[in-house]
């Protein structure tokens, strides 16, 4: 009906307004956005128009234009709860953290408001995290979880904050909660990041008393990664790093089988990262040097020079073998 009316009276802007409202109510946001755009070119927007159009722009990831509409809407209706929320959301997405924190202070100025949702606290927490207010960020993430415990993905956000603070025990605990809250098995990237978190904890001098535990957990996780994606070098490569920490003098060669496994995969890939290839070959070159198998050692150092002709370590190693 409205479409037919618009065809007959294309200059009647009220029809665009009605269409926009109908599409919005029906959840057809793309069409609603187009209709609002048509209406706003010549119409006089109401508080509801600004609110709906700013929301549509946000959902369409047009954060800059959404922010513009929010500002205009707040001039008309400074206490509009949704517009104040969008001011915070848009500024986070635009990485304007100072403006975002100011918007958050305004938005949360009435703590008794029943219309806050868990995502409000998540966005506030991310703004605080971006501003390096880490303790406050964790407090807001905790509020989000308290409001809706089903969103266990928030534990990953909390883990990230603790990792930035290098509080690895708490980062690991939060990440375990994140993995434990999954309905299915964790994907490879989640496993890998958990393994790497344990590895970083093991390398931190503040937690050397727990290094064996962190290394054991990291090794277990990276072994799972290697088994699940055998054609990817990362599982074996990080197992190599873990076992290199367990054997810092390379006397046992604990990392050797894993560097070899990673290298065998990497050498099949023309776009393999040079620094990773150098690390694998460096370990193996040094391992054979320690074992006094100099011919084998030279083979790996020469491989490095093929990859990186200016590599000083390889050049010095070969000079010392002669």
C-alpha positions as CSV (number, residue, x, y, z in Angstrom):
1,X,0.0,0.0,0.0
2,X,2.7,2.5,1.0
3,X,4.8,1.6,-1.9
4,X,1.9,2.2,-4.3
5,X,1.2,5.6,-2.6
6,X,4.9,6.5,-3.0
7,X,4.7,5.7,-6.7
8,X,1.7,8.0,-7.1
9,X,3.0,10.8,-4.9
10,X,6.8,10.6,-4.9
11,X,7.2,14.1,-3.5
12,X,5.1,13.3,-0.3
13,X,7.8,12.9,2.3
14,X,5.4,11.6,4.8
15,X,5.2,8.3,2.9
16,X,9.0,7.8,3.2
17,X,8.6,8.4,7.0
18,X,5.8,5.8,7.3
19,X,7.8,3.3,5.2
20,X,10.9,3.8,7.4
21,X,8.8,3.2,10.5
22,X,7.2,0.1,9.0
23,X,10.5,-1.4,7.8
24,X,12.1,-0.7,11.2
25,X,9.3,-2.4,13.1
26,X,9.5,-5.4,10.7
27,X,13.3,-5.7,11.2
28,X,14.1,-4.9,7.6
29,X,16.9,-2.6,8.6
30,X,18.4,-2.1,5.1
31,X,15.2,-0.8,3.7
32,X,14.4,1.2,6.8
33,X,17.8,2.9,6.5
34,X,17.1,3.9,2.8
35,X,13.7,5.2,3.7
36,X,15.0,7.3,6.6
37,X,17.7,8.7,4.4
38,X,15.0,9.8,1.9
39,X,12.9,11.3,4.6
40,X,15.7,13.1,6.4
41,X,16.7,14.9,3.2
42,X,13.7,17.2,3.4
43,X,11.7,16.2,6.5
44,X,12.0,17.5,10.1
45,X,13.2,14.6,12.2
46,X,11.7,13.8,15.6
47,X,13.5,12.3,18.6
48,X,12.3,8.8,17.4
49,X,13.6,9.4,13.9
50,X,17.1,10.3,15.1
51,X,17.1,7.3,17.5
52,X,16.1,4.8,14.9
53,X,18.2,6.2,12.1
54,X,21.3,6.4,14.4
55,X,20.7,2.8,15.5
56,X,20.4,1.6,11.9
57,X,23.6,3.4,11.0
58,X,25.3,1.8,13.9
59,X,24.1,-1.7,12.9
60,X,25.3,-1.0,9.4
61,X,28.8,-0.2,10.9
62,X,28.6,3.4,9.7
63,X,29.8,4.7,13.0
64,X,30.8,8.2,12.0
65,X,27.4,9.0,10.5
66,X,25.7,7.3,13.4
67,X,27.6,9.5,15.8
68,X,26.5,12.6,13.9
69,X,22.9,11.6,14.1
70,X,23.3,10.8,17.8
71,X,24.7,14.4,18.5
72,X,21.8,15.9,16.6
73,X,19.3,13.7,18.4
74,X,20.8,14.6,21.8
75,X,20.4,18.3,21.1
76,X,16.7,17.6,20.7
77,X,16.4,15.1,23.5
78,X,19.4,15.2,25.8
79,X,18.0,12.5,28.1
80,X,17.3,9.9,25.4
81,X,18.7,6.6,26.9
82,X,19.3,4.9,23.5
83,X,21.1,7.9,22.0
84,X,23.3,8.2,25.1
85,X,24.1,4.5,24.7
86,X,24.9,4.9,21.0
87,X,27.2,7.8,21.8
88,X,29.3,5.4,23.9
89,X,29.2,2.6,21.4
90,X,30.0,4.7,18.4
91,X,33.0,6.3,20.1
92,X,34.5,3.0,21.0
93,X,34.2,1.8,17.4
94,X,35.7,5.1,16.2
95,X,38.5,4.7,18.7
96,X,37.7,8.0,20.2
97,X,38.3,6.8,23.7
98,X,38.2,10.1,25.5
99,X,34.9,11.0,24.0
100,X,33.7,7.5,24.6
101,X,34.5,7.7,28.3
102,X,32.8,11.0,28.6
103,X,29.7,9.5,26.9
104,X,29.9,6.5,29.3
105,X,30.0,8.8,32.3
106,X,26.9,10.5,31.1
107,X,25.2,7.2,30.2
108,X,25.8,5.7,33.6
109,X,25.1,8.8,35.6
110,X,21.9,7.2,36.9
111,X,23.0,3.8,38.3
112,X,19.4,2.9,39.3
113,X,18.2,3.0,35.6
114,X,16.6,-0.4,34.9
115,X,17.3,-0.2,31.2
116,X,21.0,-1.0,31.3
117,X,22.0,-4.3,29.5
118,X,25.1,-6.5,29.9
119,X,26.6,-5.1,26.6
120,X,26.6,-1.6,28.1
121,X,29.1,-2.7,30.7
122,X,31.1,-4.6,28.1
123,X,31.5,-1.4,26.0
124,X,32.4,0.7,29.0
125,X,35.0,-1.9,30.0
126,X,36.5,-1.9,26.6
127,X,36.8,1.9,26.7
128,X,38.5,1.7,30.1
129,X,40.8,-1.0,28.8
130,X,41.7,1.1,25.8
131,X,42.6,3.9,28.2
132,X,44.7,1.5,30.2
133,X,42.4,1.7,33.2
134,X,42.7,-2.1,33.7
135,X,41.3,-2.6,37.2
136,X,38.3,-0.5,36.3
137,X,37.8,-2.4,33.1
138,X,37.8,-5.8,34.9
139,X,35.2,-4.4,37.3
140,X,32.9,-3.5,34.4
141,X,33.4,-6.8,32.7
142,X,32.4,-8.4,36.0
143,X,29.3,-6.4,36.1
144,X,28.4,-7.6,32.6
145,X,28.8,-11.2,33.7
146,X,26.8,-10.6,36.9
147,X,24.0,-9.3,34.7
148,X,24.1,-12.2,32.2
149,X,26.2,-15.2,33.2
150,X,25.4,-16.9,29.8
151,X,27.9,-14.6,28.0
152,X,31.0,-16.5,29.1
153,X,32.9,-15.1,26.1
154,X,33.5,-12.1,28.4
155,X,36.0,-14.2,30.3
156,X,38.2,-13.9,27.3
157,X,38.0,-10.1,27.5
158,X,39.0,-10.3,31.2
159,X,41.9,-12.6,30.3
160,X,43.1,-10.1,27.7
161,X,43.1,-7.4,30.3
162,X,45.1,-9.4,32.8
163,X,47.5,-10.4,30.1
164,X,48.2,-6.7,29.4
165,X,49.0,-6.3,33.1
166,X,51.2,-9.4,32.9
167,X,49.1,-11.0,35.7
168,X,49.3,-14.4,34.0
169,X,47.8,-16.5,36.8
170,X,44.6,-14.5,36.6
171,X,44.7,-14.3,32.8
172,X,45.0,-18.1,32.7
173,X,42.2,-18.6,35.2
174,X,39.9,-16.3,33.2
175,X,40.8,-18.1,30.0
176,X,39.9,-21.4,31.5
177,X,36.5,-20.0,32.5
178,X,36.1,-18.9,28.9
179,X,37.0,-22.3,27.5
180,X,34.8,-24.0,30.2
181,X,31.8,-22.0,29.2
182,X,31.8,-23.1,25.6
183,X,28.9,-25.3,24.5
184,X,31.1,-27.3,22.1
185,X,34.8,-28.1,21.7
186,X,37.1,-25.0,21.5
187,X,38.3,-24.2,18.1
188,X,42.0,-24.3,17.1
189,X,42.6,-20.5,17.6
190,X,41.2,-20.7,21.1
191,X,43.4,-23.6,22.0
192,X,46.4,-22.0,20.5
193,X,45.9,-18.7,22.4
194,X,45.5,-20.6,25.7
195,X,48.7,-22.5,25.0
196,X,50.6,-19.4,24.2
197,X,49.3,-17.7,27.4
198,X,50.8,-20.5,29.4
199,X,54.1,-20.2,27.5
200,X,54.2,-16.4,28.2
201,X,53.6,-17.1,31.9
202,X,56.5,-19.6,31.9
203,X,58.8,-17.0,30.4
204,X,57.9,-14.3,33.0
205,X,60.5,-14.1,35.8
206,X,57.8,-13.3,38.3
207,X,56.3,-16.8,38.0
208,X,59.4,-19.0,37.8
209,X,58.2,-21.1,40.7
210,X,55.3,-22.3,38.5
211,X,57.3,-22.5,35.3
212,X,57.2,-26.3,35.1
213,X,53.4,-26.3,35.5
214,X,52.9,-23.7,32.8
215,X,55.3,-25.4,30.4
216,X,53.5,-28.8,30.9
217,X,50.1,-27.2,30.2
218,X,51.4,-25.3,27.1
219,X,53.1,-28.5,25.8
220,X,49.8,-30.4,26.2
221,X,47.8,-27.8,24.4
222,X,50.2,-27.3,21.5
223,X,50.3,-31.1,21.1
224,X,46.5,-30.9,20.6
225,X,46.9,-28.1,18.1
226,X,49.5,-30.1,16.1
227,X,47.2,-33.2,16.1
228,X,44.1,-31.3,15.0
229,X,45.9,-29.4,12.2
230,X,48.8,-31.5,11.1
231,X,49.5,-29.5,8.0
232,X,50.0,-26.3,10.1
233,X,53.4,-25.6,11.6
234,X,52.2,-23.7,14.7
235,X,51.6,-26.6,17.0
236,X,55.0,-28.1,16.5
237,X,56.7,-24.8,16.4
238,X,55.4,-23.7,19.8
239,X,56.0,-27.1,21.3
240,X,59.6,-26.6,20.2
241,X,59.7,-23.3,22.0
242,X,58.2,-24.8,25.1
243,X,60.8,-27.7,25.1
244,X,63.6,-25.3,24.4
245,X,62.8,-23.6,27.7
246,X,62.8,-27.0,29.4
247,X,66.3,-27.6,28.0
248,X,68.0,-24.2,27.9
249,X,71.5,-25.5,27.2
250,X,70.2,-27.8,24.4
251,X,72.0,-30.7,26.0
252,X,69.0,-33.0,25.7
253,X,67.7,-31.8,22.4
254,X,64.1,-31.7,23.8
255,X,63.0,-29.2,21.2
256,X,64.7,-31.0,18.2
257,X,61.8,-33.2,17.0
258,X,59.4,-30.3,17.1
259,X,61.6,-27.8,15.3
260,X,62.2,-30.5,12.7
261,X,58.5,-31.2,12.3
262,X,57.8,-27.5,12.0
263,X,60.6,-27.0,9.5
264,X,59.4,-29.9,7.3
265,X,56.0,-28.1,6.9
266,X,57.5,-24.6,6.5
267,X,59.8,-25.7,3.7
268,X,56.9,-26.7,1.6
269,X,55.4,-23.1,1.8
270,X,56.9,-20.5,-0.5
271,X,55.4,-17.7,1.7
272,X,56.8,-19.1,5.0
273,X,57.9,-16.3,7.4
274,X,61.6,-15.8,7.2
275,X,62.1,-15.3,11.0
276,X,60.4,-18.5,11.8
277,X,62.6,-20.4,9.3
278,X,65.7,-18.8,10.8
279,X,64.6,-19.8,14.3
280,X,64.1,-23.5,13.4
281,X,67.4,-23.7,11.5
282,X,69.3,-21.8,14.2
283,X,68.2,-24.3,16.9
284,X,69.1,-27.3,14.8
285,X,72.4,-25.8,13.8
286,X,73.3,-25.1,17.4
287,X,72.0,-28.6,18.5
288,X,74.4,-30.3,16.1
289,X,77.2,-28.0,17.1
290,X,76.7,-29.0,20.7
291,X,76.8,-32.7,19.6
292,X,80.0,-31.9,17.7
293,X,78.4,-33.1,14.4
294,X,79.8,-30.1,12.6
295,X,78.9,-31.2,9.0
296,X,75.2,-31.4,10.0
297,X,75.5,-28.1,11.9
298,X,77.0,-26.3,8.9
299,X,74.1,-27.6,6.8
300,X,71.6,-25.6,8.9
301,X,73.7,-22.5,9.2
302,X,74.1,-22.4,5.5
303,X,70.3,-22.8,5.1
304,X,70.0,-19.6,7.1
305,X,72.3,-17.7,4.9
306,X,70.3,-18.8,1.9
307,X,67.2,-17.3,3.6
308,X,69.0,-14.3,5.1
309,X,72.5,-13.7,3.5
310,X,73.3,-11.0,6.1
311,X,72.6,-13.1,9.2
312,X,75.5,-12.4,11.6
313,X,74.8,-15.4,13.9
314,X,75.0,-17.9,11.0
315,X,78.1,-16.3,9.6
316,X,79.8,-16.3,13.0
317,X,78.8,-19.9,13.7
318,X,80.2,-21.1,10.3
319,X,83.4,-19.2,11.1
320,X,83.7,-20.9,14.4
321,X,83.3,-24.4,12.9
322,X,86.1,-24.0,10.3
